[in-house]
Amino acid sequence: MSFKRPKGTRDFLPEDMVKRRWLFDVGRPVFERYGYGEIETPAFETLELLTCKDSLGEDAVKDIYRFKDKAGRNLGLRFDPTTPIARVIATDRSIKLPVKWCYNFVRMWRYEDVAKGRYREFYQAGVEIIGAEGPEADAEILMVVVDYMLATGLKQFTLRINSRKILDALAKKIGINNSIDIFRILDKLDKQGEKQVKIELSEFLNDRQIKEIFSFVRMKPEQARKYLNMSSLDVEDVVAALPAKYKKYVKIDFSIARGLDYYTGFIFETLIKGQESLGSVASGGRYDNLIEKYGGQPTPATGVGIGVERILEILETKKMFPKDLQPGPKVFIVPINDKAKKEAFRLTQELRSAGISADTDLTGKKFKKNLEYADSQKIPYAIIIGEKEIKQKKYLLKDMAKRKESRLSLSGIINKLK
């Protein structure tokens, strides 16, 4: 019998959770500054919703964790956040549009190959603007991503943007009928490389069409406009709507396709310099038809999903987490002998009441073992209590890293540790 955790899942210990909580706390103020209200939807939805035609797409549907409940209903675990949010808008007619919603560290499940930065159970953050059309809404999505990345300390990244409308025009120009299949293959370009993508495209297209696709994805916007006979490109309007300080992070890239079927216009991916092999850390775009597919009114919408798992891995690799991040207490109270245990317990509670994270031994360890424990847990401070300290009401505060000691009253310790 095996009691191992399922493949593609992880256990997060306190030293992991303190970093995850830090990123959660970094992202929330960014979303709030832009006026987004937080939303959370059920962990599972009806399979009918998740597999709706032209929603996620054939490849994505295969990766849904699915099951039947006791009543025989077909259900699936949440694959992405956009689908259930679209369902909320479609089915709740009391909601007044436009709305700006965010989610922060929401859990997702996908049955896909496990690799670095890719798990079967993972978390995402992100924002959605529903009920607003035009380049300004799309530009705001990009601005949120830039501000989120900068808030984490990451400064070298690029938001590569494109549009499904441009890709549709390309497909029409070179005589492609089923463009969705072509987009799904083109979306693999970064992961599989040009050679493999050309092999897969050759099952649907002739050599001329493949050559024209790869010629087009290397074009500059002015060349693309001329080639497609278009007076303007919607992605250029999005860039034009950005304030100047955000434009340096954005690049028009006609190779970006995005694999999900529900995108209708502007799309983008975000790559961190030096970490391109991990893939995009924030992706999204415009999905103007999705809410209507779920029975709602025709509703413009745009958004982004932020891959917090990949961002956490990058921050870990680059050693960018704040130095003072730590799980557990800030101070450990150590009684010298059994007589001092009661005072240690009382002092611990006094510190907690003052808003200081404090702990003391509950297992009956000896003095030396307690100090060793505090050191092994990287607790910053220890308070040593004996009969002398109890009488004088001054306690020995030890800085565990610097190995320095000082005698302070309770109020002095509180002022020092706060």
C-alpha positions as a Markdown table, in Angstrom:
| # | Residue | x | y | z |
|---|---|---|---|---|
| 1 | Met | 0.0 | 0.0 | 0.0 |
| 2 | Ser | 1.4 | 3.4 | -1.0 |
| 3 | Phe | 0.7 | 6.6 | 1.0 |
| 4 | Lys | 2.7 | 8.9 | -1.2 |
| 5 | Arg | 1.2 | 12.1 | -2.4 |
| 6 | Pro | -0.3 | 12.1 | -5.9 |
| 7 | Lys | 2.1 | 12.9 | -8.8 |
| 8 | Gly | 2.2 | 16.6 | -9.6 |
| 9 | Thr | 1.2 | 17.7 | -6.1 |
| 10 | Arg | 3.2 | 19.2 | -3.3 |
| 11 | Asp | 3.2 | 19.6 | 0.5 |
| 12 | Phe | 4.0 | 23.2 | 1.6 |
| 13 | Leu | 5.9 | 23.3 | 4.9 |
| 14 | Pro | 6.0 | 26.4 | 7.1 |
| 15 | Glu | 9.3 | 27.6 | 5.4 |
| 16 | Asp | 7.5 | 27.3 | 2.0 |
| 17 | Met | 4.3 | 28.9 | 3.2 |
| 18 | Val | 5.9 | 32.0 | 4.5 |
| 19 | Lys | 7.2 | 32.7 | 1.0 |
| 20 | Arg | 3.9 | 32.0 | -0.6 |
| 21 | Arg | 2.2 | 34.3 | 1.9 |
| 22 | Trp | 4.7 | 37.0 | 1.1 |
| 23 | Leu | 3.8 | 36.8 | -2.6 |
| 24 | Phe | 0.1 | 36.8 | -1.8 |
| 25 | Asp | 0.6 | 40.0 | 0.3 |
| 26 | Val | 2.7 | 41.6 | -2.5 |
| 27 | Gly | 0.0 | 41.0 | -5.1 |
| 28 | Arg | -3.1 | 42.1 | -3.2 |
| 29 | Pro | -2.2 | 45.9 | -3.0 |
| 30 | Val | -1.5 | 46.0 | -6.7 |
| 31 | Phe | -5.0 | 44.7 | -7.5 |
| 32 | Glu | -6.6 | 46.9 | -4.9 |
| 33 | Arg | -4.9 | 50.1 | -6.3 |
| 34 | Tyr | -6.5 | 49.4 | -9.7 |
| 35 | Gly | -9.9 | 49.0 | -8.0 |
| 36 | Tyr | -10.4 | 45.2 | -8.4 |
| 37 | Gly | -12.8 | 43.4 | -6.0 |
| 38 | Glu | -11.8 | 39.8 | -5.0 |
| 39 | Ile | -13.9 | 36.8 | -6.2 |
| 40 | Glu | -13.6 | 33.1 | -5.6 |
| 41 | Thr | -15.6 | 30.4 | -7.4 |
| 42 | Pro | -16.2 | 26.7 | -6.5 |
| 43 | Ala | -13.3 | 24.2 | -6.9 |
| 44 | Phe | -15.4 | 22.1 | -9.2 |
| 45 | Glu | -17.9 | 22.9 | -12.0 |
| 46 | Thr | -20.3 | 20.9 | -14.2 |
| 47 | Leu | -18.4 | 19.1 | -16.9 |
| 48 | Glu | -20.8 | 20.5 | -19.4 |
| 49 | Leu | -19.5 | 24.0 | -18.6 |
| 50 | Leu | -15.8 | 23.1 | -18.7 |
| 51 | Thr | -16.2 | 21.2 | -22.0 |
| 52 | Cys | -18.4 | 23.7 | -23.8 |
| 53 | Lys | -17.6 | 24.0 | -27.5 |
| 54 | Asp | -15.1 | 26.8 | -28.4 |
| 55 | Ser | -14.3 | 27.3 | -24.7 |
| 56 | Leu | -11.1 | 25.8 | -23.4 |
| 57 | Gly | -10.3 | 23.8 | -26.6 |
| 58 | Glu | -9.7 | 20.1 | -27.3 |
| 59 | Asp | -6.2 | 19.8 | -25.9 |
| 60 | Ala | -7.2 | 21.5 | -22.6 |
| 61 | Val | -10.4 | 19.5 | -22.2 |
| 62 | Lys | -8.3 | 16.3 | -22.2 |
| 63 | Asp | -6.5 | 17.6 | -19.1 |
| 64 | Ile | -9.6 | 18.2 | -16.9 |
| 65 | Tyr | -9.8 | 16.2 | -13.7 |
| 66 | Arg | -13.3 | 14.8 | -13.9 |
| 67 | Phe | -15.5 | 12.7 | -11.7 |
| 68 | Lys | -19.1 | 11.7 | -10.9 |
| 69 | Asp | -20.8 | 12.7 | -7.7 |
| 70 | Lys | -23.2 | 10.3 | -5.8 |
| 71 | Ala | -26.1 | 11.5 | -7.9 |
| 72 | Gly | -24.3 | 10.6 | -11.1 |
| 73 | Arg | -23.6 | 14.2 | -12.1 |
| 74 | Asn | -20.5 | 14.8 | -14.3 |
| 75 | Leu | -18.2 | 17.3 | -12.7 |
| 76 | Gly | -14.7 | 18.6 | -13.2 |
| 77 | Leu | -12.1 | 20.4 | -11.1 |
| 78 | Arg | -11.4 | 24.0 | -11.9 |
| 79 | Phe | -9.1 | 24.1 | -14.9 |
| 80 | Asp | -8.7 | 27.9 | -15.2 |
| 81 | Pro | -10.3 | 30.9 | -13.5 |
| 82 | Thr | -11.8 | 32.6 | -16.5 |
| 83 | Thr | -14.3 | 29.9 | -17.4 |
| 84 | Pro | -16.1 | 29.9 | -14.0 |
| 85 | Ile | -16.0 | 33.8 | -13.8 |
| 86 | Ala | -17.7 | 33.9 | -17.2 |
| 87 | Arg | -20.3 | 31.5 | -15.9 |
| 88 | Val | -21.0 | 33.8 | -12.9 |
| 89 | Ile | -21.6 | 36.8 | -15.3 |
| 90 | Ala | -23.7 | 34.7 | -17.7 |
| 91 | Thr | -26.0 | 33.3 | -15.0 |
| 92 | Asp | -26.3 | 36.1 | -12.4 |
| 93 | Arg | -28.3 | 38.9 | -14.2 |
| 94 | Ser | -28.2 | 41.1 | -11.0 |
| 95 | Ile | -24.6 | 41.9 | -11.7 |
| 96 | Lys | -24.2 | 45.4 | -13.1 |
| 97 | Leu | -21.5 | 45.8 | -15.7 |
| 98 | Pro | -18.7 | 46.7 | -16.0 |
| 99 | Val | -17.0 | 44.8 | -13.2 |
| 100 | Lys | -13.3 | 44.5 | -12.3 |
| 101 | Trp | -12.6 | 41.3 | -10.4 |
| 102 | Cys | -9.4 | 39.7 | -9.1 |
| 103 | Tyr | -8.4 | 36.4 | -7.5 |
| 104 | Asn | -5.2 | 35.7 | -5.5 |
| 105 | Phe | -3.7 | 32.3 | -5.0 |
| 106 | Val | -6.7 | 30.3 | -6.3 |
| 107 | Arg | -6.1 | 26.6 | -6.7 |
| 108 | Met | -6.3 | 24.9 | -10.2 |
| 109 | Trp | -6.0 | 21.3 | -11.4 |
| 110 | Arg | -4.7 | 20.0 | -14.8 |
| 111 | Tyr | -3.8 | 16.5 | -15.7 |
| 112 | Glu | -0.7 | 17.3 | -17.8 |
| 113 | Asp | 2.9 | 16.3 | -17.9 |
| 114 | Val | 4.8 | 17.3 | -14.8 |
| 115 | Ala | 7.9 | 19.4 | -15.3 |
| 116 | Lys | 9.8 | 22.3 | -13.7 |
| 117 | Gly | 7.3 | 25.0 | -13.0 |
| 118 | Arg | 4.4 | 22.8 | -14.2 |
| 119 | Tyr | 2.2 | 20.8 | -11.7 |
| 120 | Arg | -1.1 | 19.1 | -11.7 |
| 121 | Glu | -2.3 | 21.1 | -8.7 |
| 122 | Phe | -1.2 | 24.7 | -8.7 |
| 123 | Tyr | -2.2 | 28.2 | -7.8 |
| 124 | Gln | -2.9 | 31.3 | -9.9 |
| 125 | Ala | -3.6 | 35.0 | -9.3 |
| 126 | Gly | -5.1 | 37.4 | -11.8 |
| 127 | Val | -7.6 | 40.0 | -12.8 |
| 128 | Glu | -10.6 | 40.3 | -15.2 |
| 129 | Ile | -12.3 | 43.3 | -16.7 |
| 130 | Ile | -15.8 | 42.4 | -17.9 |
| 131 | Gly | -18.1 | 44.8 | -19.8 |
| 132 | Ala | -15.4 | 47.1 | -21.2 |
| 133 | Glu | -14.2 | 47.0 | -24.8 |
| 134 | Gly | -11.5 | 49.0 | -26.4 |
| 135 | Pro | -7.7 | 49.2 | -26.1 |
| 136 | Glu | -7.8 | 51.0 | -22.7 |
| 137 | Ala | -9.0 | 47.9 | -20.9 |
| 138 | Asp | -6.4 | 45.7 | -22.5 |
| 139 | Ala | -3.7 | 48.3 | -21.7 |
| 140 | Glu | -4.8 | 48.2 | -18.1 |
| 141 | Ile | -4.4 | 44.5 | -18.0 |
| 142 | Leu | -0.8 | 44.9 | -19.1 |
| 143 | Met | -0.2 | 47.7 | -16.6 |
| 144 | Val | -1.4 | 45.4 | -13.8 |
| 145 | Val | 1.1 | 42.7 | -14.9 |
| 146 | Val | 4.0 | 45.2 | -15.0 |
| 147 | Asp | 3.2 | 46.6 | -11.6 |
| 148 | Tyr | 2.8 | 43.1 | -10.1 |
| 149 | Met | 6.2 | 42.0 | -11.5 |
| 150 | Leu | 7.9 | 45.1 | -10.2 |
| 151 | Ala | 6.3 | 44.6 | -6.8 |
| 152 | Thr | 7.9 | 41.2 | -6.6 |
| 153 | Gly | 11.3 | 42.7 | -7.3 |
| 154 | Leu | 11.5 | 41.3 | -10.9 |
| 155 | Lys | 12.6 | 44.0 | -13.3 |
| 156 | Gln | 13.8 | 42.3 | -16.5 |
| 157 | Phe | 10.7 | 40.9 | -18.3 |
| 158 | Thr | 8.8 | 41.3 | -21.5 |
| 159 | Leu | 5.1 | 41.2 | -22.3 |
| 160 | Arg | 4.8 | 39.8 | -25.8 |
| 161 | Ile | 1.5 | 40.8 | -27.3 |
| 162 | Asn | -0.4 | 39.7 | -30.4 |
| 163 | Ser | -4.0 | 39.4 | -31.5 |
| 164 | Arg | -6.3 | 36.5 | -32.6 |
| 165 | Lys | -7.8 | 39.0 | -35.2 |
| 166 | Ile | -4.3 | 39.4 | -36.8 |
| 167 | Leu | -3.8 | 35.6 | -36.8 |
| 168 | Asp | -7.3 | 35.1 | -38.3 |
| 169 | Ala | -6.4 | 37.6 | -41.0 |
| 170 | Leu | -3.2 | 35.7 | -41.7 |
| 171 | Ala | -5.1 | 32.4 | -41.9 |
| 172 | Lys | -7.5 | 33.9 | -44.4 |
| 173 | Lys | -4.7 | 35.5 | -46.4 |
| 174 | Ile | -2.9 | 32.1 | -47.0 |
| 175 | Gly | -6.1 | 30.0 | -47.4 |
| 176 | Ile | -6.4 | 28.2 | -44.0 |
| 177 | Asn | -9.9 | 27.1 | -43.1 |
| 178 | Asn | -9.5 | 25.6 | -39.6 |
| 179 | Ser | -7.3 | 28.2 | -38.0 |
| 180 | Ile | -7.9 | 27.1 | -34.4 |
| 181 | Asp | -5.8 | 23.9 | -35.0 |
| 182 | Ile | -3.1 | 25.9 | -36.5 |
| 183 | Phe | -3.0 | 28.3 | -33.6 |
| 184 | Arg | -2.7 | 25.5 | -31.1 |
| 185 | Ile | 0.4 | 24.2 | -32.9 |
| 186 | Leu | 1.9 | 27.6 | -33.3 |
| 187 | Asp | 1.4 | 28.1 | -29.6 |
| 188 | Lys | 4.0 | 25.4 | -29.0 |
| 189 | Leu | 6.8 | 27.3 | -30.8 |
| 190 | Asp | 8.6 | 28.3 | -27.6 |
| 191 | Lys | 8.4 | 24.9 | -26.1 |
| 192 | Gln | 9.1 | 22.7 | -29.1 |
| 193 | Gly | 11.1 | 24.9 | -31.4 |
| 194 | Glu | 10.6 | 25.8 | -35.1 |
| 195 | Lys | 11.6 | 22.4 | -36.5 |
| 196 | Gln | 9.0 | 20.4 | -34.6 |
| 197 | Val | 6.3 | 23.0 | -35.1 |
| 198 | Lys | 6.9 | 22.9 | -38.9 |
| 199 | Ile | 6.6 | 19.1 | -38.8 |
| 200 | Glu | 3.2 | 19.3 | -37.0 |
| 201 | Leu | 2.0 | 22.1 | -39.3 |
| 202 | Ser | 2.9 | 19.9 | -42.4 |
| 203 | Glu | 0.0 | 17.6 | -41.5 |
| 204 | Phe | -2.5 | 20.5 | -42.3 |
| 205 | Leu | -0.6 | 22.9 | -44.5 |
| 206 | Asn | 1.5 | 22.9 | -47.6 |
| 207 | Asp | 5.1 | 24.2 | -47.8 |
| 208 | Arg | 4.1 | 27.6 | -49.1 |
| 209 | Gln | 1.6 | 28.2 | -46.3 |
| 210 | Ile | 4.2 | 27.1 | -43.6 |
| 211 | Lys | 6.8 | 29.4 | -45.2 |
| 212 | Glu | 4.4 | 32.3 | -45.2 |
| 213 | Ile | 3.5 | 31.8 | -41.5 |
| 214 | Phe | 7.1 | 31.8 | -40.4 |
| 215 | Ser | 7.8 | 34.8 | -42.6 |
| 216 | Phe | 4.9 | 36.7 | -41.1 |
| 217 | Val | 5.7 | 36.0 | -37.4 |
| 218 | Arg | 9.1 | 37.7 | -38.0 |
| 219 | Met | 7.5 | 40.9 | -39.5 |
| 220 | Lys | 7.5 | 44.3 | -37.9 |
| 221 | Pro | 4.0 | 45.9 | -37.4 |
| 222 | Glu | 4.3 | 48.2 | -40.4 |
| 223 | Gln | 5.2 | 45.2 | -42.6 |
| 224 | Ala | 2.3 | 43.2 | -41.2 |
| 225 | Arg | -0.2 | 46.0 | -41.9 |
| 226 | Lys | 0.9 | 46.1 | -45.5 |
| 227 | Tyr | 1.0 | 42.3 | -45.9 |
| 228 | Leu | -2.6 | 41.9 | -44.5 |
| 229 | Asn | -3.8 | 45.1 | -46.2 |
| 230 | Met | -5.0 | 46.5 | -42.8 |
| 231 | Ser | -5.0 | 50.2 | -42.0 |
| 232 | Ser | -4.2 | 49.5 | -38.4 |
| 233 | Leu | -3.5 | 46.6 | -36.0 |
| 234 | Asp | -5.5 | 46.4 | -32.7 |
| 235 | Val | -2.3 | 45.6 | -30.8 |
| 236 | Glu | -0.8 | 48.9 | -31.9 |
| 237 | Asp | -3.9 | 50.6 | -30.4 |
| 238 | Val | -3.2 | 48.8 | -27.1 |
| 239 | Val | 0.4 | 49.9 | -27.0 |
| 240 | Ala | -0.7 | 53.5 | -27.9 |
| 241 | Ala | -3.0 | 53.4 | -24.9 |
| 242 | Leu | -0.2 | 52.6 | -22.4 |
| 243 | Pro | 1.4 | 55.4 | -20.4 |
| 244 | Ala | 5.0 | 55.9 | -21.5 |
| 245 | Lys | 6.7 | 54.2 | -18.6 |
| 246 | Tyr | 5.0 | 50.9 | -19.4 |
| 247 | Lys | 5.8 | 50.7 | -23.1 |
| 248 | Lys | 9.4 | 49.6 | -22.5 |
| 249 | Tyr | 8.1 | 46.3 | -21.1 |
| 250 | Val | 5.8 | 45.5 | -24.1 |
| 251 | Lys | 6.8 | 44.0 | -27.5 |
| 252 | Ile | 4.5 | 43.1 | -30.4 |
| 253 | Asp | 5.3 | 39.5 | -31.4 |
| 254 | Phe | 3.2 | 37.8 | -34.1 |
| 255 | Ser | 4.3 | 34.3 | -33.0 |
| 256 | Ile | 2.2 | 34.5 | -29.8 |
| 257 | Ala | -1.0 | 32.4 | -30.3 |
| 258 | Arg | -2.3 | 31.2 | -26.9 |
| 259 | Gly | -3.7 | 27.7 | -26.8 |
| 260 | Leu | -7.2 | 28.3 | -25.4 |
| 261 | Asp | -10.0 | 28.6 | -27.9 |
| 262 | Tyr | -12.0 | 31.3 | -26.2 |
| 263 | Tyr | -9.6 | 34.2 | -27.1 |
| 264 | Thr | -11.0 | 36.6 | -29.7 |
| 265 | Gly | -8.6 | 39.5 | -30.0 |
| 266 | Phe | -5.6 | 40.9 | -28.0 |
| 267 | Ile | -3.5 | 38.1 | -26.4 |
| 268 | Phe | -0.2 | 38.1 | -24.6 |
| 269 | Glu | 2.5 | 36.2 | -22.6 |
| 270 | Thr | 5.1 | 37.3 | -20.2 |
| 271 | Leu | 8.7 | 36.0 | -20.1 |
| 272 | Ile | 11.4 | 36.7 | -17.5 |
| 273 | Lys | 14.8 | 37.4 | -18.9 |
| 274 | Gly | 17.1 | 34.4 | -18.2 |
| 275 | Gln | 14.2 | 32.2 | -17.3 |
| 276 | Glu | 12.6 | 31.8 | -20.7 |
| 277 | Ser | 12.7 | 28.0 | -20.4 |
| 278 | Leu | 10.1 | 28.1 | -17.6 |
| 279 | Gly | 7.6 | 29.6 | -20.1 |
| 280 | Ser | 5.2 | 32.5 | -19.6 |
| 281 | Val | 4.6 | 33.7 | -16.0 |
| 282 | Ala | 1.5 | 35.8 | -16.9 |
| 283 | Ser | -0.8 | 35.2 | -19.9 |
| 284 | Gly | -4.2 | 36.3 | -21.0 |
| 285 | Gly | -6.1 | 38.4 | -23.5 |
| 286 | Arg | -9.6 | 39.3 | -24.7 |
| 287 | Tyr | -12.5 | 36.8 | -24.7 |
| 288 | Asp | -15.5 | 38.7 | -26.0 |
| 289 | Asn | -17.6 | 35.7 | -27.0 |
| 290 | Leu | -17.2 | 33.4 | -23.9 |
| 291 | Ile | -20.0 | 34.7 | -21.7 |
| 292 | Glu | -22.5 | 34.5 | -24.6 |
| 293 | Lys | -21.5 | 30.8 | -25.1 |
| 294 | Tyr | -22.7 | 30.2 | -21.5 |
| 295 | Gly | -26.1 | 31.7 | -22.1 |
| 296 | Gly | -25.3 | 35.3 | -21.1 |
| 297 | Gln | -25.6 | 38.5 | -23.1 |
| 298 | Pro | -22.8 | 39.4 | -25.6 |
| 299 | Thr | -20.2 | 40.8 | -23.3 |
| 300 | Pro | -16.7 | 42.1 | -24.0 |
| 301 | Ala | -14.1 | 40.9 | -21.5 |
| 302 | Thr | -10.3 | 40.8 | -21.0 |
| 303 | Gly | -8.0 | 39.5 | -18.3 |
| 304 | Val | -4.8 | 37.8 | -17.2 |
| 305 | Gly | -3.8 | 34.7 | -15.2 |
| 306 | Ile | -0.5 | 35.1 | -13.3 |
| 307 | Gly | 1.5 | 31.9 | -12.7 |
| 308 | Val | 2.5 | 32.4 | -9.1 |
| 309 | Glu | 4.2 | 29.0 | -9.0 |
| 310 | Arg | 6.7 | 30.0 | -11.7 |
| 311 | Ile | 7.3 | 33.4 | -10.1 |
| 312 | Leu | 8.0 | 31.7 | -6.8 |
| 313 | Glu | 10.5 | 29.4 | -8.4 |
| 314 | Ile | 12.2 | 32.3 | -10.1 |
| 315 | Leu | 12.4 | 34.3 | -6.9 |
| 316 | Glu | 13.8 | 31.2 | -5.2 |
| 317 | Thr | 16.5 | 30.7 | -7.9 |
| 318 | Lys | 17.5 | 34.3 | -7.8 |
| 319 | Lys | 17.4 | 34.4 | -3.9 |
| 320 | Met | 15.1 | 37.4 | -4.0 |
| 321 | Phe | 12.9 | 36.8 | -1.0 |
| 322 | Pro | 13.3 | 39.2 | 1.9 |
| 323 | Lys | 16.0 | 38.1 | 4.3 |
| 324 | Asp | 13.7 | 38.5 | 7.3 |
| 325 | Leu | 11.1 | 36.0 | 6.0 |
| 326 | Gln | 10.7 | 33.2 | 8.5 |
| 327 | Pro | 8.1 | 30.8 | 9.8 |
| 328 | Gly | 7.4 | 30.4 | 13.5 |
| 329 | Pro | 8.0 | 32.7 | 16.4 |
| 330 | Lys | 10.2 | 35.7 | 16.7 |
| 331 | Val | 11.3 | 34.8 | 20.2 |
| 332 | Phe | 11.6 | 31.6 | 22.2 |
| 333 | Ile | 11.4 | 31.7 | 26.0 |
| 334 | Val | 13.7 | 29.3 | 27.7 |
| 335 | Pro | 13.4 | 28.5 | 31.5 |
| 336 | Ile | 16.7 | 27.6 | 33.2 |
| 337 | Asn | 15.0 | 25.0 | 35.5 |
| 338 | Asp | 11.6 | 23.7 | 36.4 |
| 339 | Lys | 11.0 | 26.5 | 38.9 |
| 340 | Ala | 11.1 | 29.0 | 36.0 |
| 341 | Lys | 8.6 | 27.2 | 33.8 |
| 342 | Lys | 5.6 | 29.0 | 35.2 |
| 343 | Glu | 7.1 | 32.4 | 34.6 |
| 344 | Ala | 8.2 | 31.4 | 31.1 |
| 345 | Phe | 4.7 | 30.4 | 30.3 |
| 346 | Arg | 3.3 | 33.7 | 31.7 |
| 347 | Leu | 5.9 | 35.8 | 29.9 |
| 348 | Thr | 5.2 | 34.1 | 26.6 |
| 349 | Gln | 1.5 | 35.0 | 26.9 |
| 350 | Glu | 2.4 | 38.6 | 27.8 |
| 351 | Leu | 4.5 | 38.9 | 24.7 |
| 352 | Arg | 1.7 | 37.4 | 22.5 |
| 353 | Ser | -0.8 | 39.9 | 24.0 |
| 354 | Ala | 1.6 | 42.7 | 23.0 |
| 355 | Gly | 1.5 | 41.5 | 19.4 |
| 356 | Ile | 4.8 | 39.6 | 19.3 |
| 357 | Ser | 5.1 | 36.1 | 18.0 |
| 358 | Ala | 6.4 | 34.1 | 20.9 |
| 359 | Asp | 6.7 | 30.4 | 22.0 |
| 360 | Thr | 8.1 | 28.3 | 24.8 |
| 361 | Asp | 8.8 | 24.6 | 25.4 |
| 362 | Leu | 5.8 | 22.4 | 26.1 |
| 363 | Thr | 7.7 | 19.1 | 26.1 |
| 364 | Gly | 9.9 | 19.3 | 29.2 |
| 365 | Lys | 13.3 | 19.7 | 27.4 |
| 366 | Lys | 16.3 | 20.7 | 29.4 |
| 367 | Phe | 17.8 | 24.3 | 29.2 |
| 368 | Lys | 20.6 | 23.4 | 26.7 |
| 369 | Lys | 18.3 | 21.4 | 24.4 |
| 370 | Asn | 15.8 | 24.3 | 24.3 |
| 371 | Leu | 18.6 | 26.7 | 23.2 |
| 372 | Glu | 19.7 | 24.2 | 20.6 |
| 373 | Tyr | 16.1 | 23.9 | 19.4 |
| 374 | Ala | 15.7 | 27.7 | 19.1 |
| 375 | Asp | 18.9 | 27.8 | 17.1 |
| 376 | Ser | 18.0 | 24.9 | 14.8 |
| 377 | Gln | 14.6 | 26.6 | 14.0 |
| 378 | Lys | 16.4 | 29.9 | 13.2 |
| 379 | Ile | 14.3 | 31.7 | 15.8 |
| 380 | Pro | 15.9 | 35.2 | 16.0 |
| 381 | Tyr | 15.7 | 35.7 | 19.8 |
| 382 | Ala | 15.7 | 33.7 | 23.0 |
| 383 | Ile | 14.7 | 34.9 | 26.4 |
| 384 | Ile | 16.4 | 33.1 | 29.3 |
| 385 | Ile | 14.6 | 33.0 | 32.6 |
| 386 | Gly | 16.0 | 31.8 | 35.9 |
| 387 | Glu | 15.4 | 32.7 | 39.6 |
| 388 | Lys | 17.5 | 35.9 | 39.3 |
| 389 | Glu | 15.5 | 37.1 | 36.3 |
| 390 | Ile | 12.2 | 36.5 | 38.1 |
| 391 | Lys | 13.3 | 38.4 | 41.2 |
| 392 | Gln | 14.7 | 41.4 | 39.3 |
| 393 | Lys | 12.0 | 41.3 | 36.6 |
| 394 | Lys | 14.7 | 41.8 | 34.1 |
| 395 | Tyr | 15.2 | 39.0 | 31.5 |
| 396 | Leu | 18.2 | 37.9 | 29.5 |
| 397 | Leu | 17.4 | 38.6 | 25.8 |
| 398 | Lys | 19.8 | 36.7 | 23.4 |
| 399 | Asp | 20.2 | 37.6 | 19.8 |
| 400 | Met | 20.7 | 34.1 | 18.3 |
| 401 | Ala | 22.4 | 35.2 | 15.1 |
| 402 | Lys | 24.8 | 37.8 | 16.7 |
| 403 | Arg | 25.3 | 35.9 | 19.9 |
| 404 | Lys | 24.8 | 39.1 | 21.9 |
| 405 | Glu | 22.9 | 39.3 | 25.2 |
| 406 | Ser | 21.2 | 42.2 | 27.1 |
| 407 | Arg | 19.1 | 42.4 | 30.3 |
| 408 | Leu | 15.8 | 44.1 | 29.8 |
| 409 | Ser | 12.4 | 44.5 | 31.5 |
| 410 | Leu | 9.3 | 43.2 | 29.9 |
| 411 | Ser | 8.5 | 46.6 | 28.4 |
| 412 | Gly | 12.1 | 46.9 | 27.2 |
| 413 | Ile | 11.8 | 43.6 | 25.4 |
| 414 | Ile | 8.5 | 44.5 | 23.8 |
| 415 | Asn | 10.0 | 47.8 | 22.5 |
| 416 | Lys | 13.0 | 45.9 | 21.2 |
| 417 | Leu | 11.1 | 43.2 | 19.4 |
| 418 | Lys | 8.2 | 45.2 | 18.0 |
